[in-house]
Amino acid sequence: MKNIDKTNNNLEKIENCIELAEKTDMIVYSKQFFPISQLNKLKHHRLNFAFKGLNEDCEKKLLAVYPKDLTEEDLFFPVKYFKIEKKSKFIDLEHKHYLGNILALGLKRESLGDLIVKNGHCYGIILENMFDFLKENLLRVNSSPVELIEIDESEIPQNEYQELNVTLASLRLDSLVAELTNLSRTLGTNYIDLGNVQLNYEVEREKSTKVTVGDTIIIKKYGKFKIMEENGTTKKEKIKLIIRKYI
């Protein structure tokens, strides 16, 4: 029930942005980051939509609503990119440590986009008006001193991944889940039934749903995957896919 209320609240905020842009005929930026699943279906006959997140594979993005006579070059999203440099060589920090310490400062999760941890350092994106607060108050993560510095968008690393070559009898979701998890088709179907599988960032419980190139699949405890390419068929007419598994 809590997740449903949060989703409805987010959809109301998105609708408010659209109504304000309609009324003023000006660019309107959201005041929070939204899950992609709540943004990727937006359409309007008089307005355009654009999104800004940490990188191309991020799960949360800021929304811009703007008139049709403008282009994305006219947009200046009110965000800042940052790097949190770990100063201790003897303490290992993970994503959960950085996120937990940031939220412990009192920041709302919605004011922060995705975080990536690489080589022990953390990279992120935040609402512009919250950057100084984070910089002044985030001095340690667990027991390690840290320093937060503003960086350019071009300095944000892409998510790391490995490429998988997968063959499927069909493009059904249950077939793909079974292959990616090494579970039987029956156990894979049960996993879907339990709500443990997301398709394009929304829980999908229909086992026969067709997947296609560009789809993102998140399987609880197994990871995040993206279908990159359909690569023909085998001699036995099985479909060959190239899939990216995020590390």
C-alpha positions as a printed NumPy array, in Angstrom:
array([[  0.   ,   0.   ,   0.   ],
       [  2.868,   2.372,   0.834],
       [  4.445,   1.849,  -2.616],
       [  1.087,   2.463,  -4.318],
       [  0.618,   5.71 ,  -2.385],
       [  4.14 ,   6.823,  -3.303],
       [  3.551,   6.031,  -6.972],
       [  0.266,   7.934,  -6.996],
       [  1.948,  10.875,  -5.27 ],
       [  4.696,  10.905,  -7.894],
       [  2.203,  10.736, -10.754],
       [  0.35 ,  13.681,  -9.248],
       [  3.583,  15.689,  -9.104],
       [  4.338,  14.837, -12.73 ],
       [  0.839,  15.953, -13.73 ],
       [  1.352,  19.217, -11.834],
       [  4.53 ,  19.874, -13.861],
       [  2.62 ,  19.271, -17.086],
       [ -0.247,  21.562, -16.057],
       [  2.17 ,  24.341, -15.077],
       [  4.028,  24.077, -18.39 ],
       [  0.707,  24.238, -20.242],
       [ -0.416,  27.26 , -18.282],
       [  2.821,  29.269, -18.533],
       [  4.093,  28.013, -21.903],
       [  7.533,  27.838, -20.269],
       [ 10.055,  25.151, -19.346],
       [  9.157,  23.43 , -16.083],
       [ 11.599,  21.2  , -14.216],
       [ 10.504,  18.71 , -11.595],
       [ 11.77 ,  19.191,  -8.074],
       [ 12.678,  15.566,  -7.627],
       [ 14.013,  12.516,  -9.442],
       [ 11.413,   9.98 , -10.59 ],
       [ 11.756,   6.265, -11.425],
       [ 12.012,   5.73 , -15.168],
       [  8.903,   3.531, -15.088],
       [  6.848,   6.613, -14.202],
       [  8.347,   8.709, -17.007],
       [  8.762,   6.519, -20.061],
       [  5.08 ,   6.575, -21.069],
       [  4.635,  10.353, -21.05 ],
       [  3.042,  11.817, -24.187],
       [  1.415,  15.177, -24.92 ],
       [  0.257,  16.811, -28.133],
       [  1.478,  20.309, -27.155],
       [  4.478,  19.618, -24.951],
       [  7.808,  17.824, -25.088],
       [  9.477,  15.835, -22.318],
       [ 13.146,  15.387, -21.512],
       [ 14.906,  13.574, -18.692],
       [ 18.261,  13.917, -16.949],
       [ 19.919,  11.247, -14.853],
       [ 23.355,  10.06 , -13.846],
       [ 24.033,   8.192, -17.104],
       [ 22.257,   6.295, -19.872],
       [ 21.597,   3.247, -17.656],
       [ 20.307,   5.099, -14.597],
       [ 17.002,   4.266, -12.929],
       [ 16.003,   7.731, -11.676],
       [ 15.706,  10.914, -13.716],
       [ 14.693,  14.55 , -13.393],
       [ 11.842,  15.667, -15.637],
       [ 11.674,  18.708, -17.917],
       [  8.4  ,  19.675, -19.612],
       [  8.714,  22.27 , -22.361],
       [  6.887,  23.794, -25.381],
       [  7.167,  22.167, -28.807],
       [  8.938,  25.191, -30.287],
       [ 11.956,  24.625, -28.022],
       [ 14.628,  21.942, -28.262],
       [ 16.694,  20.052, -25.685],
       [ 19.502,  22.55 , -26.323],
       [ 17.33 ,  25.141, -24.543],
       [ 17.253,  23.067, -21.363],
       [ 19.495,  23.634, -18.346],
       [ 18.611,  21.034, -15.763],
       [ 19.063,  22.282, -12.162],
       [ 21.432,  19.471, -11.155],
       [ 25.033,  19.007, -10.151],
       [ 27.266,  15.99 , -10.591],
       [ 29.617,  15.005,  -7.816],
       [ 32.345,  12.634,  -6.751],
       [ 32.823,  11.506,  -3.17 ],
       [ 36.508,  10.761,  -2.703],
       [ 37.355,   8.215,  -0.031],
       [ 40.442,   9.278,   1.909],
       [ 41.164,   6.048,   3.761],
       [ 43.003,   3.279,   1.897],
       [ 42.171,   0.744,   4.566],
       [ 38.358,   0.93 ,   4.562],
       [ 36.207,  -0.598,   1.845],
       [ 33.019,   1.302,   1.045],
       [ 30.104,   0.05 ,  -1.036],
       [ 27.003,   1.64 ,  -2.546],
       [ 24.934,   0.928,   0.561],
       [ 27.462,   2.73 ,   2.779],
       [ 27.441,   5.902,   0.684],
       [ 23.662,   5.974,   0.277],
       [ 23.017,   5.22 ,   3.943],
       [ 25.317,   7.989,   5.179],
       [ 23.853,  10.519,   2.713],
       [ 20.281,   9.791,   3.76 ],
       [ 21.301,   9.887,   7.424],
       [ 21.975,  13.604,   6.929],
       [ 18.254,  14.137,   6.4  ],
       [ 18.257,  14.399,   2.608],
       [ 15.167,  13.032,   0.907],
       [ 15.868,  10.139,  -1.446],
       [ 13.976,  11.964,  -4.211],
       [ 16.51 ,  14.817,  -4.249],
       [ 19.223,  12.385,  -5.264],
       [ 19.575,  10.38 ,  -8.465],
       [ 21.521,   7.162,  -8.943],
       [ 24.907,   6.492,  -7.355],
       [ 27.795,   4.545,  -8.87 ],
       [ 30.76 ,   3.263,  -6.873],
       [ 33.989,   2.747,  -8.785],
       [ 37.452,   2.123,  -7.339],
       [ 36.027,   2.868,  -3.898],
       [ 34.84 ,   6.365,  -4.829],
       [ 31.199,   7.324,  -5.323],
       [ 29.705,   9.279,  -8.224],
       [ 26.255,  10.83 ,  -8.196],
       [ 23.805,  13.494,  -9.295],
       [ 21.776,  15.757,  -7.01 ],
       [ 19.404,  18.698,  -7.204],
       [ 21.453,  21.858,  -7.575],
       [ 20.006,  23.518,  -4.478],
       [ 20.995,  20.558,  -2.29 ],
       [ 24.617,  20.279,  -3.405],
       [ 26.106,  22.73 ,  -0.888],
       [ 24.274,  21.064,   1.989],
       [ 25.691,  17.682,   1.006],
       [ 29.204,  19.074,   0.531],
       [ 29.217,  20.805,   3.912],
       [ 27.769,  17.923,   5.89 ],
       [ 29.07 ,  14.715,   4.339],
       [ 32.508,  14.545,   5.934],
       [ 32.707,  10.843,   6.745],
       [ 31.241,   7.645,   5.369],
       [ 31.316,   4.983,   8.034],
       [ 34.745,   5.596,   9.585],
       [ 36.457,   6.947,   6.49 ],
       [ 36.979,  10.689,   5.906],
       [ 35.572,  11.756,   2.542],
       [ 35.579,  14.845,   0.358],
       [ 32.739,  15.747,  -2.001],
       [ 33.718,  17.65 ,  -5.143],
       [ 31.679,  18.905,  -8.088],
       [ 32.574,  17.297, -11.415],
       [ 31.466,  17.551, -15.019],
       [ 28.879,  15.204, -16.476],
       [ 31.564,  13.785, -18.776],
       [ 33.478,  12.493, -15.742],
       [ 30.656,  10.191, -14.649],
       [ 31.626,   6.546, -15.327],
       [ 29.274,   4.262, -17.179],
       [ 27.959,   1.167, -15.454],
       [ 30.227,  -1.841, -15.815],
       [ 28.805,  -4.942, -17.451],
       [ 29.609,  -8.246, -19.039],
       [ 28.161,  -9.419, -22.333],
       [ 26.211, -12.673, -22.437],
       [ 25.284, -14.781, -25.458],
       [ 21.924, -16.368, -24.737],
       [ 19.755, -18.734, -26.786],
       [ 16.024, -19.029, -26.179],
       [ 13.266, -21.225, -27.54 ],
       [ 10.969, -18.165, -27.46 ],
       [ 11.018, -14.517, -26.421],
       [  8.723, -15.147, -23.457],
       [  9.706, -13.622, -20.135],
       [  9.677, -16.966, -18.308],
       [ 12.046, -18.462, -20.871],
       [ 14.488, -15.567, -20.446],
       [ 14.306, -15.597, -16.642],
       [ 14.985, -19.334, -16.525],
       [ 18.019, -18.894, -18.792],
       [ 19.479, -15.929, -16.886],
       [ 19.025, -17.511, -13.452],
       [ 19.802, -21.112, -14.407],
       [ 16.517, -22.09 , -12.79 ],
       [ 14.071, -24.562, -14.259],
       [ 11.203, -23.105, -16.295],
       [  8.837, -23.934, -13.413],
       [ 10.985, -22.254, -10.75 ],
       [ 11.53 , -19.282, -13.063],
       [  7.764, -18.94 , -13.47 ],
       [  7.292, -19.073,  -9.693],
       [  9.902, -16.347,  -9.329],
       [  7.881, -14.167, -11.704],
       [  4.63 , -14.967,  -9.877],
       [  6.18 , -13.793,  -6.587],
       [  6.905, -10.341,  -8.037],
       [ 10.668, -10.833,  -8.113],
       [ 11.065,  -9.754, -11.741],
       [ 10.849,  -6.251, -13.205],
       [ 10.491,  -5.505, -16.898],
       [ 11.531,  -1.958, -17.801],
       [ 11.49 ,  -1.036, -14.096],
       [  7.946,  -2.283, -13.413],
       [  7.061,  -5.539, -11.672],
       [  5.845,  -8.   , -14.306],
       [  3.909, -11.082, -13.191],
       [  2.734, -12.297, -16.606],
       [  5.05 , -15.129, -17.558],
       [  4.109, -15.093, -21.25 ],
       [  4.98 , -11.407, -21.77 ],
       [  7.187, -10.985, -24.832],
       [ 10.584,  -9.352, -24.405],
       [ 12.395,  -7.422, -27.118],
       [ 15.62 ,  -5.588, -27.898],
       [ 16.064,  -2.61 , -25.583],
       [ 14.16 ,  -4.138, -22.673],
       [ 15.681,  -3.984, -19.189],
       [ 15.055,  -6.922, -16.868],
       [ 15.805,  -6.819, -13.151],
       [ 15.706, -10.156, -11.339],
       [ 15.865, -10.011,  -7.563],
       [ 19.114, -11.525,  -6.228],
       [ 20.356, -12.174,  -9.781],
       [ 20.924,  -8.666, -11.095],
       [ 20.06 ,  -6.254, -13.862],
       [ 20.11 ,  -7.183, -17.563],
       [ 19.472,  -5.402, -20.852],
       [ 18.707,  -7.031, -24.205],
       [ 21.118,  -5.396, -26.628],
       [ 20.71 ,  -7.313, -29.869],
       [ 18.894, -10.183, -31.554],
       [ 21.605, -12.136, -33.334],
       [ 19.821, -14.564, -35.634],
       [ 18.892, -18.167, -34.862],
       [ 20.665, -21.462, -34.238],
       [ 20.365, -24.539, -36.454],
       [ 17.607, -25.699, -34.126],
       [ 15.736, -22.401, -34.667],
       [ 16.509, -21.054, -31.205],
       [ 16.738, -17.267, -30.945],
       [ 20.191, -15.862, -30.229],
       [ 20.396, -12.761, -28.046],
       [ 23.238, -10.57 , -26.884],
       [ 22.471,  -9.454, -23.327],
       [ 24.284,  -7.016, -21.101],
       [ 24.552,  -8.014, -17.431],
       [ 25.418,  -5.105, -15.165],
       [ 28.078,  -5.735, -12.554]])
